[in-house]
């Protein structure tokens, strides 16, 4: 962005250097933080990092997990049954 095309959202006395990709506010050199190669202001960067650090809740036994467990038990039972029929 062209320097002087706007004023910093957080420091109105400073010229803007870029735009935060999250909130679209004009930010100055001191407010600009590049994360993943993209300009972000400190407020948006803090919110993004807090979202990443938040623990993920997960359900231990979803329908897919139950299905996979039953398939594994069936496969194991079938293998044992097949090997037992070969030995007899």
N, C-alpha and C positions, 0 to 999 in steps of 0.2 A: 504494500500500500504506500502511497506517496505521503512522505512526512509533511505534517501541517494540514492535512485534509480534515482533521477533526481534533477534538480534545479528548484526553483520557477520561473515561467514565469515573474512575476513582480519584484522579488528580486533575481537576479541570484546568489548573494553571499550566499543565504540561501538554505538549503536542502529542497526538496519537501516532503510534508507530504501526499498529496492526489491529486486527479485529479478532476477538475470541470466537472460535468456531462453535462454541456451545451457546453462549448468550448473545452473541453478535454485537457486543459492546466494543467501542474503540478503546484500546489500552496503550499505555506508554511503555517505554523500555523497561522500567522497573516492575511493571505489572505483568509483563509478558513472560510466560514460561512455556518452553517448547517441550511437549510430551508426545512421544510417538511421531515426532516431526511436525506437529501441528501446534499453532499458538493457542494457548488457553490462559484465561485470567486465573488468579489464585483461588477465587471462590469456586469456579467451575472445576478446577483441578482438585481441590479439596473434596468436593462432592463426588467426583469420579473415583478418587482413591478410597474414600469411605465406602463407596458401593462395592469396590473390589475387595476390601478387607472384611466386609460383612460376612458372617458365617452363613453358609448355604444350608437351608433346611431340606432334608430329603426323607422320603418315606422308604423304610427298609424293605417292605414287601409290597411292591406294586403288582399289578396283574401280569406284567411282562416278566418280573422276577419269579413269580409263582409258576408261570408257564415254563420258563427255562429250567427251574428246579424239577418240575414233573418230567420234562423231557430228559434231563440228566438221569433221574432215577429209572425211567423206562429204558433208556439206553444201557444203563448198568445192569438192570434186571435181564434184558434181552441178551447181553453179552454173557452173563453167567449162565443163563438157560442154554444158550448155544454151545458153550464150552462143556456144560454138563451132558448135553445130548451127544457130543462127540466122544466123550469118555465112556459112555455106557455101551 
